[in-house]
Amino acid sequence: MRVSVFGLGYVGCVSAACLAGMGHEVIGVDVNQVKVDLVNDGKAPVVEERIGELIAEVVDTGALRATGDVREAVMESDMSLVCVGTPSEPNGSLCTTYLERVTEEIGAALAERGGRGGRHTVVFRSTMLPGTCTNLLVPILEKYVGGTAGVDFGVAVNPEFLREGTSVRDFFDPPKTVVGELDPASGDAVLALYDSLPGEVFRVPVATAEAIKYADNAFHGLKIGFANELGAVCQALGVDSHQVMDVFLADRKLNISSAYLRPGFAFGGSCLPKDLRSLVHAAQRADVSVPILAHVLPSNSAHLERAVELVERTGKRRVGLFGLSFKPGTDDLRESPLVELAERLFGKGYDLRIHDANVSLSRLLGANREYVETRLPHLAQLLADSVDEVLEHAEVCLVGTRDPAVLSALPHGGGPLLIDLIHLPDADTRRTEPGYMGLAW
């Protein structure tokens, strides 16, 4: 394919060189004439493993050249890969100035190009927040081109997953390939670029592709911060942090896995809350600052509060709650977020009915009974014996259980409003129906 790559920084330079190495005809574009001259001389404008040799090779074969002329690049290519920077503004917001500018220039060149050479596809590889492409960049293109995105020209988002220092290796052996396609033809064009590369391919909506890069980078930062905080606490307590993490990382069932990484309701139970409190308290006593660990429980409380706010927004007063124990298949109510939710709703004066097939006041014993009598002393008058009793009472139902009896009884498109706390098995279908609200989806 004939590809123009806009921006010859790390991402653009590596993308241009690697695509040329795969046999594509690539034109690099940059406003910095020094970068353009370096590439045309077969030299890399960035310091990166293997990039110097690769650029020298592909420039020598004629597969890669550079220019500062946007019009020339667009006229002589079938696809434009936008790799310009999106730095932070002083207030932390995303700076889209360079994105907007290059989009305007590409749009103007496409207007002049017209239909010559077939449909051109504009692919945004720069990191940008969800909605940036559809709400900001596509309107710019349509204005300058005088046509419709997805019809007269293609648009896609193709985030990169390149680490500085190993970016050439990462390009040829990616963890995944993600294409946010405005239309199938746009997605097809992007995937043709990477036809010979390994790894799983994901064709998703444009906004999903934009969000994936942020999910990746936020989690990478969180992992590093978590390891460093835990290391500092271990050091203060006289423990070998690397030995601790070696054992931690050996657990592929829970720790290094997909476990706990699906959006759902708040956590609770007899272990997580108390152990987090103890660890943070130990850190404070040792004068070790652990802002990530210290904010896990407040974050959990904020997530629970989102459920309360959803109920408040409905304006309804009769509320049903399915589920009470902290974990399905048990009657353990200790620090259950559903108990906390019931307590908050009851305290705000909502007319509440609760059903949990595993929870019967007459069967609660020991710590469980003491916990309920302390935290929710009016539980007896709130418990309902059946699913139907709750549905008949409620104007709005919160679903916090996957009990088959509950799931089979939940109405579709009628009856009480449904607030889904757990991402129901049929959530993707229900979210298109009136009266359904997901907690974080």
C-alpha positions in Angstrom: 0.0 0.0 0.0 1.0 3.7 -0.4 1.0 5.2 3.1 1.8 8.7 4.3 2.8 9.0 8.0 2.2 12.4 9.7 4.6 13.1 12.5 8.1 11.7 12.7 8.5 11.4 16.4 8.8 8.0 18.1 5.5 6.5 17.0 5.5 8.0 13.5 9.2 7.3 12.8 8.9 3.7 14.0 5.6 3.1 12.2 7.0 4.6 8.9 10.2 2.5 9.0 8.5 -0.7 10.0 5.7 -0.4 7.4 8.3 0.3 4.7 10.2 -2.7 6.0 7.0 -4.8 5.4 7.0 -3.7 1.7 4.7 -0.7 1.8 5.6 2.5 0.0 5.8 5.1 2.8 6.1 8.9 2.8 7.0 10.5 6.2 5.7 14.0 6.8 6.8 16.5 9.4 6.9 20.2 9.9 10.5 19.9 11.2 12.8 20.1 8.2 15.7 18.6 10.3 13.7 15.4 10.8 12.8 15.3 7.1 16.4 15.7 6.0 17.6 13.1 8.5 15.2 10.5 7.2 16.0 11.3 3.5 19.7 10.9 4.5 18.9 7.4 5.8 19.3 8.5 9.4 16.8 8.1 12.3 15.5 11.3 14.0 15.0 9.4 17.2 17.2 7.1 19.3 15.8 3.7 19.4 17.0 0.1 19.2 17.2 -1.2 15.5 15.6 2.0 14.1 18.8 3.4 12.6 19.6 0.3 10.6 16.0 -0.1 9.5 15.7 3.4 8.2 19.0 3.2 6.4 17.8 0.1 4.7 14.3 1.2 3.6 15.5 4.6 2.5 18.2 2.9 0.4 15.6 0.7 -1.3 13.3 3.6 -1.9 10.5 2.3 0.3 10.7 5.3 2.6 11.2 9.0 2.0 10.2 12.1 3.9 8.7 15.5 3.0 7.3 18.6 4.6 4.6 18.9 1.9 1.2 17.6 3.1 -0.4 18.0 -0.3 2.3 15.9 -2.0 2.0 13.1 0.6 -1.8 12.9 0.4 -1.8 13.0 -3.4 0.7 10.1 -3.6 -0.8 7.8 -1.0 -3.9 5.7 -0.3 -3.8 6.1 3.4 -2.8 8.8 5.9 -1.5 7.6 9.3 -1.7 10.5 11.8 1.0 10.1 14.6 1.3 13.7 15.9 1.7 14.4 19.6 -1.1 14.9 22.0 0.6 16.5 25.0 -1.0 17.6 28.2 -2.2 21.2 28.7 -1.1 22.9 31.9 -4.4 21.9 33.6 -3.9 18.3 32.6 -6.4 18.3 29.7 -5.5 16.8 26.4 -4.0 19.2 23.8 -5.5 18.5 20.4 -3.9 21.5 18.6 -1.5 19.4 16.5 -4.3 16.8 15.7 -6.6 19.6 14.5 -4.0 21.3 12.4 -2.9 18.2 10.6 -6.5 17.1 10.1 -7.3 20.4 8.5 -4.3 20.0 6.2 -5.1 16.5 5.2 -8.8 17.5 4.6 -7.7 20.3 2.3 -5.4 18.0 0.3 -8.2 15.4 0.0 -10.6 18.0 -1.3 -8.1 18.8 -4.1 -7.4 15.1 -4.7 -11.0 14.3 -5.2 -11.8 10.8 -6.3 -8.5 10.3 -8.1 -6.7 7.1 -7.0 -9.7 5.6 -5.2 -10.9 6.2 -1.6 -8.4 7.6 0.8 -8.5 6.4 4.5 -7.4 8.7 7.3 -6.1 6.7 10.3 -5.5 8.3 13.7 -2.8 6.6 15.6 -2.3 9.4 18.1 -3.5 8.8 21.7 -6.8 10.7 22.2 -9.7 10.6 24.5 -12.9 8.8 23.5 -15.1 11.1 21.3 -12.2 13.1 19.9 -12.3 11.4 16.5 -16.0 11.4 16.0 -16.9 14.7 17.6 -13.8 16.8 16.7 -11.7 15.4 13.9 -14.4 13.8 11.6 -16.3 17.2 11.4 -13.1 18.9 10.5 -12.4 16.4 7.7 -16.0 16.6 6.4 -15.8 20.4 6.4 -12.6 20.6 4.4 -13.2 17.7 2.1 -16.8 18.6 1.4 -17.9 15.0 1.7 -19.1 12.3 4.2 -16.7 10.2 6.4 -17.2 6.5 5.8 -18.6 7.2 2.3 -16.3 9.6 0.4 -13.3 8.8 2.5 -12.4 6.4 5.2 -11.7 7.1 8.9 -10.3 4.8 11.6 -8.5 4.9 14.9 -5.5 2.5 15.3 -3.8 3.0 18.7 -0.2 1.9 19.0 1.2 -0.3 21.8 4.9 0.5 21.3 7.3 0.8 24.2 10.2 3.2 23.8 13.4 1.2 23.7 11.7 -1.9 22.2 9.3 -0.2 19.8 10.6 -1.9 16.6 10.2 -5.3 18.3 6.8 -4.4 19.6 5.7 -3.3 16.1 6.5 -6.6 14.5 5.3 -8.7 17.5 2.4 -6.7 18.9 0.4 -7.7 21.9 -2.8 -7.0 19.9 -4.0 -5.0 16.9 -6.9 -2.7 17.6 -8.9 -1.0 14.8 -11.7 1.4 15.6 -13.6 1.5 12.4 -16.1 4.2 11.2 -17.2 1.7 8.6 -16.1 -1.8 7.6 -14.2 -0.6 4.5 -12.0 1.6 6.7 -11.3 -1.3 9.0 -10.4 -3.5 6.0 -7.9 -0.9 4.7 -6.1 -0.6 8.1 -5.9 -4.4 8.6 -4.4 -4.8 5.2 -1.4 -2.8 6.5 -0.7 -5.5 9.2 -1.7 -8.6 7.3 1.5 -10.5 8.1 1.8 -9.6 11.8 0.9 -12.0 14.7 -1.4 -11.3 17.6 -5.1 -11.1 18.1 -7.1 -8.5 16.1 -10.0 -6.5 17.5 -12.3 -4.5 15.3 -14.3 -2.2 17.6 -16.2 1.1 17.5 -14.1 4.2 17.2 -14.6 5.4 20.8 -13.7 1.9 22.1 -10.4 2.0 20.3 -9.6 5.4 21.7 -10.4 4.2 25.3 -8.3 1.0 25.1 -5.0 2.9 25.0 -6.0 4.8 28.2 -7.1 1.6 29.9 -3.7 0.1 29.0 -1.6 3.0 30.2 -3.6 3.7 33.3 -3.2 0.0 34.4 0.5 0.1 33.6 0.9 3.1 35.8 -1.2 1.5 38.5 0.8 -1.7 38.5 4.1 0.2 38.8 2.7 2.4 41.6 1.3 -0.6 43.4 4.6 -2.5 43.3 6.6 0.5 44.5 4.2 1.3 47.4 4.2 -2.3 48.5 8.0 -2.4 48.2 8.2 0.7 50.4 5.9 -0.9 53.1 7.8 -4.2 53.0 11.1 -2.4 53.4 9.8 -0.5 56.4 8.6 -3.8 57.9 11.9 -5.6 57.3 10.5 -7.8 54.5 12.2 -8.7 51.2 9.8 -7.0 48.7 11.1 -8.9 45.7 10.6 -12.2 47.4 7.0 -11.2 48.2 6.4 -10.1 44.6 8.0 -13.3 43.2 5.3 -15.3 45.1 2.6 -12.8 44.2 3.4 -13.1 40.5 3.4 -16.9 40.6 -0.4 -16.8 41.2 -1.8 -16.9 37.7 -5.3 -17.8 38.8 -6.1 -14.5 40.6 -3.2 -12.1 40.7 -1.9 -12.1 37.1 -5.2 -13.0 35.3 -8.5 -11.5 34.2 -9.9 -12.0 37.7 -11.4 -8.8 39.3 -10.9 -6.8 36.1 -14.5 -6.6 34.9 -16.5 -3.5 35.9 -19.1 -4.5 38.4 -20.2 -3.5 41.9 -18.1 -2.5 44.9 -16.1 -5.2 46.8 -16.6 -6.2 50.4 -16.4 -9.2 52.6 -14.4 -10.3 55.6 -10.9 -10.0 54.0 -10.4 -7.2 51.4 -11.6 -4.2 53.4 -10.0 -5.1 56.8 -6.7 -6.2 55.2 -6.4 -3.0 53.2 -7.1 -1.0 56.4 -4.4 -2.9 58.3 -1.8 -2.5 55.5 -2.5 1.3 55.2 -2.4 1.7 59.0 0.9 -0.2 59.1 2.3 2.1 56.4 1.2 5.2 58.3 2.8 4.0 61.5 6.0 3.5 59.6 5.8 7.0 58.0 5.5 5.5 54.5 3.2 7.4 52.1 1.0 5.0 50.1 -1.5 7.2 48.2 -2.6 4.4 45.9 -3.3 1.9 48.6 -4.8 4.5 50.9 -7.4 5.5 48.2 -8.6 2.0 47.3 -11.3 1.9 50.0 -12.4 5.5 49.3 -12.6 4.6 45.6 -14.7 1.6 46.5 -17.1 3.8 48.5 -17.4 6.2 45.6 -18.4 3.4 43.3 -21.1 2.3 45.8 -22.3 5.9 45.9 -22.8 5.8 42.1 -25.6 3.2 42.7 -27.3 5.5 45.2 -27.1 8.4 42.8 -28.7 6.3 40.0 -31.6 5.5 42.3 -31.9 9.2 43.2 -32.0 10.2 39.6 -35.0 8.1 38.9 -37.1 10.1 41.3 -38.8 6.9 42.4 -39.4 6.0 46.1 -40.3 2.3 46.1 -37.1 0.4 45.7 -36.3 -3.4 45.4 -32.9 -4.9 46.0 -31.9 -8.4 44.8 -29.0 -9.7 46.7 -27.6 -8.9 50.1 -24.6 -11.2 50.9 -21.2 -10.0 49.8 -20.7 -13.0 47.5 -23.1 -15.3 45.5 -23.9 -18.6 47.1 -23.2 -17.5 50.7 -25.1 -15.8 53.5 -22.0 -13.9 54.6 -23.1 -10.3 55.2 -19.9 -9.0 56.8 -18.9 -5.7 55.1 -21.2 -6.6 52.2 -21.5 -3.6 49.8 -25.1 -4.6 49.3 -25.8 -4.3 53.0 -24.1 -0.9 52.9 -26.3 0.1 49.9 -29.4 -1.1 51.6 -28.4 0.9 54.7 -27.9 4.1 52.7 -31.2 3.8 50.8 -33.1 3.0 54.0 -31.5 6.0 55.7 -32.6 8.2 52.9 -36.1 7.2 53.4 -36.7 4.9 50.5 -39.4 2.3 50.8 -37.1 -0.7 50.4 -37.7 -4.5 49.9 -34.9 -7.0 49.7 -34.7 -10.6 48.5 -31.7 -12.9 48.8 -32.5 -16.6 48.7 -29.5 -17.3 50.9 -30.3 -14.9 53.6 -33.0 -15.7 56.2 -33.0 -13.7 59.5 -34.0 -16.8 61.4 -30.9 -18.6 60.2 -28.4 -15.9 60.7 -26.0 -16.8 63.5 -22.9 -15.4 65.3 -20.9 -12.6 63.6 -23.4 -12.5 60.7 -26.4 -11.8 63.0 -24.5 -9.3 65.1 -23.4 -7.5 62.0 -26.9 -7.2 60.7 -28.3 -6.1 64.1 -25.7 -3.4 64.3 -25.7 -2.1 60.7 -29.3 -2.9 59.5 -31.5 -3.5 62.6 -34.7 -3.1 60.6 -33.7 -5.9 58.2 -36.6 -8.2 59.2 -39.2 -5.7 57.9 -37.3 -5.2 54.7 -36.8 -8.9 53.7 -39.1 -10.3 51.1 -39.8 -14.1 50.8 -40.0 -14.1 47.0 -38.7 -12.4 43.8 -42.3 -11.6 42.8 -42.9 -9.8 46.1 -40.0 -7.4 45.3 -41.1 -6.9 41.7 -44.7 -6.1 42.7 -43.5 -3.6 45.3 -40.7 -1.8 43.4 -40.7 1.1 41.0 -37.0 0.6 40.6 -35.0 -2.6 41.2 -31.3 -2.9 41.9 -29.9 -6.3 40.7 -26.9 -7.4 42.7 -27.1 -11.2 42.2 -27.0 -13.8 39.4 -29.5 -16.1 41.2 -31.2 -17.9 38.2 -34.6 -17.4 39.9 -34.1 -13.6 39.9 -32.6 -13.5 36.3 -35.5 -15.4 34.8 -38.1 -13.2 36.5 -36.6 -9.8 35.5 -39.0 -8.1 33.0 -37.9 -6.8 29.6 -38.9 -3.3 28.5 -41.6 -3.0 31.1 -42.3 -3.2 34.9 -39.9 -1.5 37.3 -36.8 0.3 36.2 -33.7 -1.9 36.4 -30.4 -0.8 37.8 -27.8 -3.5 36.9 -25.0 -3.7 39.5 -23.3 -6.8 38.2 -23.5 -6.7 34.4 -26.3 -9.2 33.8 -25.7 -12.0 31.3 -28.0 -10.3 28.8 -26.8 -6.7 29.6 -25.9 -6.0 26.0 -29.4 -6.7 24.9 -31.1 -4.9 27.9 -29.1 -1.7 27.5 -31.0 -1.0 24.2 -34.3 -1.3 26.1 -36.0 1.5 28.0 -35.8 1.4 31.8 -32.4 -0.3 32.0 -29.4 1.4 33.6 -25.9 -0.2 34.0 -23.8 0.9 36.9 -20.6 1.5 34.9 -21.4 0.3 31.3 
